[in-house]
Amino acid sequence: MVKIKCPKCGEINPDILTNCRKCGATLPSRFGAFQVKICPKCSRTNPAGRTTCVYCGSQLI
């Protein structure tokens, strides 16, 4: 099981929760790290924050 740190109070919560068990703040999605962009030229996955493809350098949409 993955642990998620509350951005408001710092409490460590199990990843099955959507709200912090201590303060009730909304926890970041555990699937956030999996957000990607697909390169239109080479069809490879890139981190969501990229503007150019890691593999071929093409502009990402």
N, CA, C and O atoms as a GROMACS GRO file, in nm:
protein
  244
    1MET      N    1   0.084  -0.118   0.000
    1MET     CA    2   0.000   0.000   0.000
    1MET      C    3   0.089   0.125   0.000
    1MET      O    4   0.188   0.133   0.073
    2VAL      N    5   0.053   0.221  -0.082
    2VAL     CA    6   0.126   0.346  -0.094
    2VAL      C    7   0.074   0.443   0.012
    2VAL      O    8  -0.045   0.441   0.046
    3LYS      N    9   0.161   0.527   0.062
    3LYS     CA   10   0.122   0.629   0.159
    3LYS      C   11   0.121   0.765   0.091
    3LYS      O   12   0.207   0.793   0.007
    4ILE      N   13   0.025   0.849   0.126
    4ILE     CA   14   0.014   0.983   0.069
    4ILE      C   15   0.021   1.085   0.182
    4ILE      O   16  -0.051   1.075   0.281
    5LYS      N   17   0.108   1.184   0.165
    5LYS     CA   18   0.124   1.289   0.264
    5LYS      C   19   0.023   1.400   0.237
    5LYS      O   20   0.011   1.448   0.124
    6CYS      N   21  -0.048   1.441   0.340
    6CYS     CA   22  -0.146   1.549   0.328
    6CYS      C   23  -0.073   1.681   0.302
    6CYS      O   24   0.018   1.718   0.376
    7PRO      N   25  -0.114   1.754   0.196
    7PRO     CA   26  -0.048   1.881   0.166
    7PRO      C   27  -0.080   1.992   0.268
    7PRO      O   28  -0.009   2.092   0.274
    8LYS      N   29  -0.186   1.972   0.347
    8LYS     CA   30  -0.226   2.075   0.444
    8LYS      C   31  -0.161   2.056   0.580
    8LYS      O   32  -0.104   2.150   0.636
    9CYS      N   33  -0.169   1.934   0.636
    9CYS     CA   34  -0.121   1.913   0.773
    9CYS      C   35   0.001   1.821   0.783
    9CYS      O   36   0.064   1.813   0.888
   10GLY      N   37   0.034   1.750   0.673
   10GLY     CA   38   0.150   1.662   0.675
   10GLY      C   39   0.124   1.521   0.722
   10GLY      O   40   0.215   1.438   0.722
   11GLU      N   41   0.001   1.491   0.761
   11GLU     CA   42  -0.034   1.355   0.806
   11GLU      C   43  -0.010   1.255   0.693
   11GLU      O   44  -0.039   1.284   0.577
   12ILE      N   45   0.044   1.138   0.727
   12ILE     CA   46   0.064   1.031   0.630
   12ILE      C   47  -0.062   0.944   0.629
   12ILE      O   48  -0.104   0.893   0.732
   13ASN      N   49  -0.121   0.929   0.511
   13ASN     CA   50  -0.247   0.857   0.495
   13ASN      C   51  -0.231   0.740   0.399
   13ASN      O   52  -0.147   0.745   0.309
   14PRO      N   53  -0.311   0.633   0.416
   14PRO     CA   54  -0.309   0.524   0.318
   14PRO      C   55  -0.369   0.574   0.187
   14PRO      O   56  -0.455   0.662   0.187
   15ASP      N   57  -0.325   0.517   0.076
   15ASP     CA   58  -0.368   0.564  -0.055
   15ASP      C   59  -0.515   0.535  -0.088
   15ASP      O   60  -0.565   0.581  -0.191
   16ILE      N   61  -0.583   0.461  -0.004
   16ILE     CA   62  -0.725   0.432  -0.030
   16ILE      C   63  -0.816   0.548   0.012
   16ILE      O   64  -0.934   0.550  -0.021
   17LEU      N   65  -0.760   0.646   0.085
   17LEU     CA   66  -0.840   0.760   0.129
   17LEU      C   67  -0.837   0.873   0.027
   17LEU      O   68  -0.737   0.892  -0.043
   18THR      N   69  -0.946   0.948   0.019
   18THR     CA   70  -0.950   1.066  -0.068
   18THR      C   71  -0.937   1.194   0.013
   18THR      O   72  -0.907   1.300  -0.040
   19ASN      N   73  -0.961   1.182   0.145
   19ASN     CA   74  -0.948   1.295   0.236
   19ASN      C   75  -0.860   1.256   0.353
   19ASN      O   76  -0.861   1.141   0.397
   20CYS      N   77  -0.785   1.352   0.404
   20CYS     CA   78  -0.696   1.328   0.516
   20CYS      C   79  -0.774   1.283   0.640
   20CYS      O   80  -0.877   1.341   0.674
   21ARG      N   81  -0.725   1.181   0.705
   21ARG     CA   82  -0.794   1.130   0.825
   21ARG      C   83  -0.776   1.222   0.945
   21ARG      O   84  -0.849   1.209   1.043
   22LYS      N   85  -0.680   1.315   0.939
   22LYS     CA   86  -0.657   1.407   1.051
   22LYS      C   87  -0.731   1.539   1.033
   22LYS      O   88  -0.802   1.583   1.123
   23CYS      N   89  -0.714   1.603   0.916
   23CYS     CA   90  -0.772   1.737   0.898
   23CYS      C   91  -0.887   1.742   0.797
   23CYS      O   92  -0.957   1.843   0.788
   24GLY      N   93  -0.906   1.635   0.719
   24GLY     CA   94  -1.015   1.632   0.623
   24GLY      C   95  -0.985   1.694   0.487
   24GLY      O   96  -1.072   1.695   0.400
   25ALA      N   97  -0.865   1.746   0.468
   25ALA     CA   98  -0.829   1.808   0.340
   25ALA      C   99  -0.828   1.704   0.229
   25ALA      O  100  -0.802   1.586   0.254
   26THR      N  101  -0.856   1.747   0.108
   26THR     CA  102  -0.852   1.658  -0.007
   26THR      C  103  -0.708   1.617  -0.035
   26THR      O  104  -0.619   1.702  -0.042
   27LEU      N  105  -0.686   1.488  -0.051
   27LEU     CA  106  -0.552   1.435  -0.077
   27LEU      C  107  -0.526   1.431  -0.228
   27LEU      O  108  -0.620   1.416  -0.307
   28PRO      N  109  -0.399   1.446  -0.268
   28PRO     CA  110  -0.368   1.435  -0.410
   28PRO      C  111  -0.400   1.295  -0.460
   28PRO      O  112  -0.387   1.198  -0.386
   29SER      N  113  -0.441   1.285  -0.584
   29SER     CA  114  -0.472   1.155  -0.643
   29SER      C  115  -0.346   1.071  -0.653
   29SER      O  116  -0.241   1.121  -0.692
   30ARG      N  117  -0.357   0.946  -0.617
   30ARG     CA  118  -0.241   0.857  -0.628
   30ARG      C  119  -0.210   0.827  -0.773
   30ARG      O  120  -0.103   0.775  -0.803
   31PHE      N  121  -0.302   0.860  -0.865
   31PHE     CA  122  -0.280   0.834  -1.006
   31PHE      C  123  -0.221   0.956  -1.076
   31PHE      O  124  -0.196   0.948  -1.197
   32GLY      N  125  -0.199   1.065  -1.008
   32GLY     CA  126  -0.141   1.183  -1.066
   32GLY      C  127  -0.011   1.160  -1.134
   32GLY      O  128   0.016   1.219  -1.238
   33ALA      N  129   0.073   1.075  -1.077
   33ALA     CA  130   0.204   1.046  -1.130
   33ALA      C  131   0.199   0.974  -1.263
   33ALA      O  132   0.298   0.972  -1.337
   34PHE      N  133   0.085   0.915  -1.294
   34PHE     CA  134   0.072   0.840  -1.418
   34PHE      C  135   0.018   0.923  -1.533
   34PHE      O  136  -0.002   0.870  -1.642
   35GLN      N  137  -0.006   1.052  -1.513
   35GLN     CA  138  -0.054   1.135  -1.622
   35GLN      C  139   0.060   1.154  -1.722
   35GLN      O  140   0.172   1.189  -1.684
   36VAL      N  141   0.029   1.130  -1.847
   36VAL     CA  142   0.131   1.137  -1.951
   36VAL      C  143   0.077   1.208  -2.075
   36VAL      O  144  -0.044   1.228  -2.090
   37LYS      N  145   0.169   1.245  -2.162
   37LYS     CA  146   0.136   1.295  -2.295
   37LYS      C  147   0.190   1.195  -2.395
   37LYS      O  148   0.300   1.142  -2.377
   38ILE      N  149   0.115   1.168  -2.500
   38ILE     CA  150   0.158   1.077  -2.605
   38ILE      C  151   0.214   1.160  -2.720
   38ILE      O  152   0.148   1.253  -2.767
   39CYS      N  153   0.332   1.128  -2.765
   39CYS     CA  154   0.396   1.200  -2.874
   39CYS      C  155   0.321   1.169  -3.005
   39CYS      O  156   0.300   1.053  -3.039
   40PRO      N  157   0.281   1.274  -3.078
   40PRO     CA  158   0.210   1.250  -3.205
   40PRO      C  159   0.300   1.192  -3.315
   40PRO      O  160   0.250   1.136  -3.412
   41LYS      N  161   0.431   1.206  -3.301
   41LYS     CA  162   0.523   1.157  -3.403
   41LYS      C  163   0.567   1.013  -3.378
   41LYS      O  164   0.556   0.928  -3.467
   42CYS      N  165   0.616   0.984  -3.257
   42CYS     CA  166   0.671   0.850  -3.229
   42CYS      C  167   0.580   0.764  -3.141
   42CYS      O  168   0.609   0.647  -3.118
   43SER      N  169   0.470   0.822  -3.091
   43SER     CA  170   0.370   0.752  -3.010
   43SER      C  171   0.420   0.701  -2.876
   43SER      O  172   0.359   0.612  -2.818
   44ARG      N  173   0.528   0.756  -2.826
   44ARG     CA  174   0.580   0.715  -2.695
   44ARG      C  175   0.522   0.805  -2.587
   44ARG      O  176   0.482   0.919  -2.613
   45THR      N  177   0.518   0.753  -2.464
   45THR     CA  178   0.464   0.830  -2.352
   45THR      C  179   0.572   0.920  -2.292
   45THR      O  180   0.689   0.883  -2.283
   46ASN      N  181   0.528   1.037  -2.250
   46ASN     CA  182   0.615   1.137  -2.189
   46ASN      C  183   0.548   1.190  -2.062
   46ASN      O  184   0.425   1.187  -2.052
   47PRO      N  185   0.626   1.238  -1.965
   47PRO     CA  186   0.566   1.298  -1.846
   47PRO      C  187   0.474   1.414  -1.885
   47PRO      O  188   0.502   1.487  -1.981
   48ALA      N  189   0.365   1.432  -1.813
   48ALA     CA  190   0.263   1.531  -1.846
   48ALA      C  191   0.318   1.674  -1.852
   48ALA      O  192   0.264   1.755  -1.927
   49GLY      N  193   0.421   1.705  -1.778
   49GLY     CA  194   0.476   1.840  -1.775
   49GLY      C  195   0.567   1.875  -1.892
   49GLY      O  196   0.608   1.991  -1.905
   50ARG      N  197   0.600   1.780  -1.977
   50ARG     CA  198   0.692   1.804  -2.089
   50ARG      C  199   0.623   1.880  -2.203
   50ARG      O  200   0.502   1.866  -2.224
   51THR      N  201   0.700   1.960  -2.275
   51THR     CA  202   0.649   2.028  -2.394
   51THR      C  203   0.708   1.969  -2.522
   51THR      O  204   0.652   1.987  -2.630
   52THR      N  205   0.820   1.896  -2.508
   52THR     CA  206   0.879   1.826  -2.622
   52THR      C  207   0.903   1.680  -2.583
   52THR      O  208   0.924   1.648  -2.466
   53CYS      N  209   0.899   1.594  -2.680
   53CYS     CA  210   0.916   1.450  -2.658
   53CYS      C  211   1.057   1.419  -2.609
   53CYS      O  212   1.154   1.470  -2.664
   54VAL      N  213   1.067   1.336  -2.508
   54VAL     CA  214   1.195   1.294  -2.452
   54VAL      C  215   1.272   1.210  -2.555
   54VAL      O  216   1.396   1.212  -2.556
   55TYR      N  217   1.202   1.139  -2.640
   55TYR     CA  218   1.264   1.044  -2.731
   55TYR      C  219   1.300   1.103  -2.868
   55TYR      O  220   1.409   1.077  -2.919
   56CYS      N  221   1.208   1.182  -2.928
   56CYS     CA  222   1.234   1.230  -3.064
   56CYS      C  223   1.240   1.382  -3.074
   56CYS      O  224   1.273   1.436  -3.179
   57GLY      N  225   1.207   1.453  -2.967
   57GLY     CA  226   1.216   1.598  -2.966
   57GLY      C  227   1.098   1.671  -3.028
   57GLY      O  228   1.099   1.794  -3.033
   58SER      N  229   0.997   1.600  -3.074
   58SER     CA  230   0.880   1.663  -3.134
   58SER      C  231   0.801   1.743  -3.030
   58SER      O  232   0.805   1.713  -2.911
   59GLN      N  233   0.729   1.843  -3.078
   59GLN     CA  234   0.643   1.924  -2.992
   59GLN      C  235   0.525   1.839  -2.944
   59GLN      O  236   0.460   1.771  -3.023
   60LEU      N  237   0.499   1.842  -2.813
   60LEU     CA  238   0.385   1.768  -2.757
   60LEU      C  239   0.264   1.859  -2.747
   60LEU      O  240   0.277   1.979  -2.722
   61ILE      N  241   0.149   1.802  -2.768
   61ILE     CA  242   0.024   1.879  -2.764
   61ILE      C  243  -0.027   1.889  -2.621
   61ILE      O  244  -0.131   1.949  -2.596
   0.00000   0.00000   0.00000
